[in-house]
Amino acid sequence: MTIYSWNMLYRNKRPAEALAFVRDAGADIFCLQEVPAELLDELCASYPHSAYAIEMDRLIPAGAVSTYSVILSRHPIAASGTIALPEWDDVLPWRTKAMIRALRPLGWSRIKNRNAVWADIDSPAGRVRALCVHLTLSNPGWRLAEFEAAMLERDPSLPTIVAGDFNILEKPHIAPLNWFAGGRISDAFRYRRERMIVEARFAAHELTNPLRGARTQTLSRSQLDHILVSRYFSVATAEVISDRHGSDHHPIAVTLTEQPG
């Protein structure tokens, strides 16, 4: 199977090109984040099967604007559901609220109604559980709590794929956002710590990260985007796709084979 994941950016600059890319990618499973409501139906129509959930409501002056996490599949979806993620809007410190107001012209906003989506997919090799998760651009402690909330929906007996934008900031020029977004002052300087902790949690859940160390987003120069796979699979290929198709994130892809036994 070939699995894609992409944060397509809710204000994507080239929506027609983005739609064509998703349609023509040749993925067996395509996980998308930041899907705007106006593109949701067209994206779901581009694959035979789909599941989606409201990823977040962005609280802008004109009202709440919803974006979606979406799982597209060429194989039947036997079951799907929504995973409620922790929310932090009511506990944002003053510095975070001030940062959001200052960056509002760049599309920042407060958010509520945070969710991920899962789907059980009947692939030619058997049933696979896929989870599409978008963690907040907040701080390491909050992101870890969101990840663990999503993992409560994992069934260890099923081959599992966890894909999405995890927003892990692991470079010195971008890590100060961890403090501005509600974290500890040490989160701004110990910028390698979150990666070490989260990789240990991946291992505890018996998931591997075949693109570890890759740069998947332009400004952060970090691996924000992930496709994690369970021990039932071997990774044949893993790549970061160079063309961003109107987003600030690169699409990523892995090709999987079944693990013998």
Wavefront OBJ file of the C-alpha trace (Angstrom):
o trace
v 0.000 0.000 0.000
v 1.003 3.582 -0.611
v 0.051 6.067 2.119
v 0.102 9.851 1.730
v -0.305 12.570 4.342
v -0.532 16.303 3.732
v -1.489 19.467 5.556
v -2.964 21.184 2.518
v -3.352 24.585 4.307
v -6.859 25.903 4.800
v -5.918 29.019 2.797
v -4.256 27.013 0.020
v -3.051 29.317 -2.756
v -3.697 26.852 -5.591
v -6.857 24.859 -4.742
v -7.446 23.455 -8.232
v -3.876 22.172 -8.379
v -4.182 20.769 -4.846
v -7.342 18.877 -5.783
v -5.697 17.446 -8.891
v -2.647 16.367 -6.882
v -4.747 14.470 -4.341
v -6.866 12.879 -7.056
v -3.909 11.749 -9.164
v -1.451 10.770 -6.425
v -2.195 7.057 -6.716
v -2.430 6.618 -2.948
v -4.269 3.697 -1.404
v -4.895 5.865 1.661
v -4.562 9.648 1.701
v -4.758 11.533 5.026
v -5.392 15.272 4.793
v -5.362 18.039 7.373
v -6.657 21.637 7.217
v -9.214 20.813 4.564
v -11.478 23.855 4.063
v -15.224 23.269 3.971
v -15.473 24.474 0.364
v -13.134 21.691 -0.850
v -14.433 18.866 1.352
v -17.029 17.423 -1.037
v -14.731 17.521 -4.076
v -11.915 15.826 -2.197
v -14.177 13.085 -0.859
v -15.593 12.522 -4.356
v -12.079 11.976 -5.734
v -11.730 8.599 -3.927
v -14.241 5.748 -3.655
v -14.375 5.876 0.154
v -13.849 8.598 2.751
v -14.186 9.523 6.415
v -13.798 12.938 7.981
v -14.278 14.985 11.132
v -14.153 18.642 12.036
v -10.509 19.179 12.910
v -11.055 22.560 14.576
v -13.229 25.635 14.571
v -11.155 28.770 13.976
v -12.611 31.664 15.961
v -12.225 34.639 13.651
v -14.042 38.000 14.017
v -16.636 36.996 11.419
v -17.488 33.783 13.340
v -16.292 30.172 13.586
v -14.750 28.637 10.461
v -14.392 24.844 10.401
v -11.549 22.888 8.836
v -11.514 19.108 8.492
v -9.274 16.087 8.860
v -10.024 13.618 6.074
v -9.123 10.005 5.290
v -9.526 9.022 1.638
v -9.301 5.363 0.642
v -9.384 3.280 -2.512
v -10.533 0.339 -0.360
v -13.799 -0.027 1.587
v -14.105 1.672 4.977
v -15.807 -0.742 7.377
v -16.135 1.725 10.260
v -15.004 5.213 11.177
v -15.333 7.740 13.967
v -14.284 10.992 15.555
v -11.710 11.348 18.346
v -12.191 14.308 20.673
v -8.869 15.971 21.498
v -8.041 18.137 24.524
v -8.736 21.850 24.160
v -6.670 24.699 25.563
v -8.504 27.877 24.612
v -9.797 28.436 28.154
v -6.319 28.170 29.695
v -4.262 30.244 27.240
v -1.846 32.578 29.066
v -1.758 36.292 28.272
v 1.351 35.986 26.086
v -0.367 33.414 23.852
v -3.469 35.561 23.417
v -1.271 38.550 22.554
v 0.701 36.500 19.995
v -2.499 35.281 18.332
v -3.830 38.843 18.035
v -0.530 40.066 16.590
v -0.435 37.263 14.004
v -4.104 37.456 13.013
v -3.202 39.025 9.617
v -1.219 35.831 8.896
v -4.216 33.616 9.583
v -3.731 32.852 13.285
v -6.808 32.550 15.484
v -8.027 30.957 18.658
v -9.466 27.476 18.117
v -12.071 25.160 19.630
v -13.822 21.865 18.859
v -10.612 19.894 18.314
v -10.931 16.395 16.809
v -9.147 13.687 14.874
v -10.642 10.977 12.652
v -10.095 7.218 12.418
v -11.182 4.604 9.865
v -11.000 0.821 9.641
v -10.088 0.035 6.043
v -10.490 -3.358 4.390
v -7.296 -3.413 2.338
v -6.329 -6.349 0.096
v -4.028 -7.538 2.902
v -6.726 -7.311 5.583
v -8.216 -4.722 7.888
v -6.071 -1.685 8.729
v -6.853 1.105 11.169
v -5.858 4.564 9.968
v -5.842 7.649 12.181
v -5.514 11.197 10.834
v -4.374 13.617 13.544
v -3.479 17.307 13.569
v -1.779 18.374 16.805
v -1.856 22.038 17.779
v 0.870 24.583 17.155
v 1.071 25.078 20.920
v 3.693 23.529 23.196
v 5.206 20.085 23.822
v 3.109 19.207 26.876
v -0.187 19.983 25.197
v 0.798 18.237 21.959
v 1.752 15.080 23.865
v -1.611 15.078 25.665
v -3.378 15.357 22.292
v -1.315 12.526 20.809
v -2.060 10.232 23.748
v -5.771 11.046 23.484
v -5.688 9.929 19.845
v -3.832 6.745 20.786
v -6.727 5.688 23.028
v -8.515 4.851 19.772
v -5.723 2.554 18.653
v -6.472 -1.177 18.574
v -3.142 -3.011 19.099
v -4.560 -6.097 17.385
v -4.971 -4.221 14.087
v -2.226 -3.072 11.719
v -2.158 0.675 12.284
v -1.198 3.843 10.408
v -1.114 7.190 12.223
v -0.686 10.153 9.892
v -0.822 13.888 10.248
v 0.755 17.186 11.174
v 2.240 16.885 14.679
v 3.726 20.425 14.778
v 6.906 19.333 16.602
v 9.311 22.290 16.587
v 12.887 21.031 16.778
v 15.063 23.888 15.499
v 16.431 26.793 17.580
v 14.964 29.554 15.395
v 11.376 28.281 15.801
v 11.384 26.682 19.271
v 10.635 29.989 21.139
v 7.061 29.568 19.844
v 6.763 26.751 22.384
v 6.966 29.304 25.206
v 4.826 31.945 23.514
v 2.193 29.255 22.928
v 1.834 28.393 26.598
v 4.812 26.164 27.335
v 7.654 26.362 29.836
v 10.612 28.643 29.276
v 12.802 25.537 28.918
v 10.669 24.475 25.920
v 12.124 27.450 24.036
v 15.727 26.379 24.568
v 15.728 22.607 24.921
v 14.431 22.248 21.397
v 15.545 18.609 20.967
v 13.699 17.387 24.056
v 10.246 17.089 22.515
v 11.521 14.907 19.689
v 13.235 12.536 22.125
v 10.104 12.264 24.277
v 7.690 11.776 21.424
v 9.851 9.173 19.671
v 9.892 7.227 22.952
v 6.091 7.401 22.986
v 5.975 6.196 19.369
v 8.080 3.201 20.399
v 5.868 2.530 23.432
v 2.891 2.316 21.062
v 4.928 0.038 18.739
v 4.961 2.619 15.969
v 7.916 3.595 13.792
v 8.613 6.931 12.099
v 10.258 6.185 8.739
v 10.778 9.882 7.888
v 12.513 10.861 11.113
v 14.837 13.801 10.524
v 13.158 14.920 7.304
v 12.132 18.547 6.755
v 8.490 18.697 5.799
v 7.601 22.366 6.311
v 9.274 25.496 5.010
v 9.497 27.908 7.947
v 10.125 25.427 10.758
v 12.734 23.368 8.862
v 11.492 20.475 11.021
v 9.608 17.231 10.605
v 6.095 18.435 11.323
v 4.398 15.797 9.172
v 4.402 12.127 10.065
v 3.263 8.731 8.828
v 3.749 6.251 11.678
v 3.320 2.537 11.032
v 2.930 -0.432 13.336
v 5.023 -3.573 13.469
v 2.716 -5.365 11.016
v 4.327 -3.454 8.149
v 7.729 -3.061 6.522
v 8.515 0.263 4.872
v 9.627 -0.127 1.270
v 9.980 3.610 0.498
v 9.501 6.904 2.338
v 9.725 10.335 0.743
v 9.041 14.035 1.116
v 7.475 15.349 -2.090
v 9.145 18.534 -3.273
v 6.133 20.357 -4.759
v 3.914 21.871 -2.041
v 0.946 22.529 -4.375
v -0.032 25.796 -2.700
v 0.571 24.756 0.912
v 3.377 25.597 3.333
v 3.793 21.857 3.997
v 5.294 19.228 1.741
v 3.192 16.108 1.154
v 4.810 12.933 2.442
v 4.397 9.334 1.293
v 5.390 5.837 2.368
v 4.978 2.527 0.574
v 4.325 -0.435 2.854
v 4.540 -4.195 2.614
v 3.284 -6.733 5.127
v 5.772 -7.926 7.706
v 6.306 -11.718 7.393
v 4.529 -13.598 10.168
l 1 2 3 4 5 6 7 8 9 10 11 12 13 14 15 16 17 18 19 20 21 22 23 24 25 26 27 28 29 30 31 32 33 34 35 36 37 38 39 40 41 42 43 44 45 46 47 48 49 50 51 52 53 54 55 56 57 58 59 60 61 62 63 64 65 66 67 68 69 70 71 72 73 74 75 76 77 78 79 80 81 82 83 84 85 86 87 88 89 90 91 92 93 94 95 96 97 98 99 100 101 102 103 104 105 106 107 108 109 110 111 112 113 114 115 116 117 118 119 120 121 122 123 124 125 126 127 128 129 130 131 132 133 134 135 136 137 138 139 140 141 142 143 144 145 146 147 148 149 150 151 152 153 154 155 156 157 158 159 160 161 162 163 164 165 166 167 168 169 170 171 172 173 174 175 176 177 178 179 180 181 182 183 184 185 186 187 188 189 190 191 192 193 194 195 196 197 198 199 200 201 202 203 204 205 206 207 208 209 210 211 212 213 214 215 216 217 218 219 220 221 222 223 224 225 226 227 228 229 230 231 232 233 234 235 236 237 238 239 240 241 242 243 244 245 246 247 248 249 250 251 252 253 254 255 256 257 258 259 260 261
